[in-house]
Amino acid sequence: MKKEFAVIGLGRFGGSICRELAEQGMEVMAIDTDEIRVNEFALIASHAVVGDTTDESVVKSLGIRNFDHVIVAIGDNIQASILTTLILKELGVNKVTVKAQNDYHEKVLKKIGADVVVHPERDMGRRIAHKLVSNNVLDYLELSDEHSIVEIVANERLGGHSIIDLDVRAKYGINIVAIKRRDEIIVSPQANEAIKYNDVLIVIGADNDINRFEKKMLA
């Protein structure tokens, strides 16, 4: 079942999240006060809307409270970011992730109920998008434009199977290079190594192949 996201603010940060979520097949509503930016995302997002999210009536009209996750990626206007976040939480949005400009901004956002606060210089849009799509993805590190390393928590579908049973190299073109199991780290695990539920798998591969694996095995 597809998750539904709304991205408010389509600058470099919000735009990168919007693009990545759309590429992963998610339903995404893109929102900005700038009509030119909104038009840029008309063919990328499921819906692209010009709107001022500091106006509660506008937010209500967009039906945002029904979305699984809202990302507030408003640029330099800290007041608009805070007010938008406050409105979203008062309307009962389940999960709100907000971009903070500085530590003070982060403190305010947490006090008014933001579920996750990120700093763009530390958390790039693509990395966050992968974590949003699947609860099993712990971390996502880009090695290049096309290859990444991902930390994945083994779910029930993966647990109980050996690496050779899953055959992820042949099926998806990715490699499990290590397994974290409590305080133990298994480097270059053998093909007959059995994966246990809640193991953390360190996976390396091309982004397209990792995306296929996430959609098939972690959805």
Salt bridges, closest charged atoms under 4 A:
GLU20 OE1 - ARG126 NE 3.28
GLU20 OE2 - HIS130 NE2 3.27
GLU27 OE2 - LYS2 NZ 3.97
ASP32 OD2 - ARG37 NH1 3.73
GLU56 OE2 - LYS60 NZ 3.57
GLU106 OE2 - LYS110 NZ 3.13
GLU106 OE1 - HIS119 NE2 2.85
ASP115 OD2 - LYS89 NZ 2.88
GLU121 OE2 - HIS119 ND1 3.68
ASP139 OD1 - ARG127 NE 2.75
GLU151 OE2 - LYS180 NZ 2.95
GLU193 OE2 - ARG181 NH1 3.20
ASP199 OD2 - ARG181 NH2 2.74
ASP207 OD2 - ARG126 NH2 3.07
ASP209 OD1 - ARG212 NH2 3.22
GLU214 OE2 - HIS130 ND1 3.19
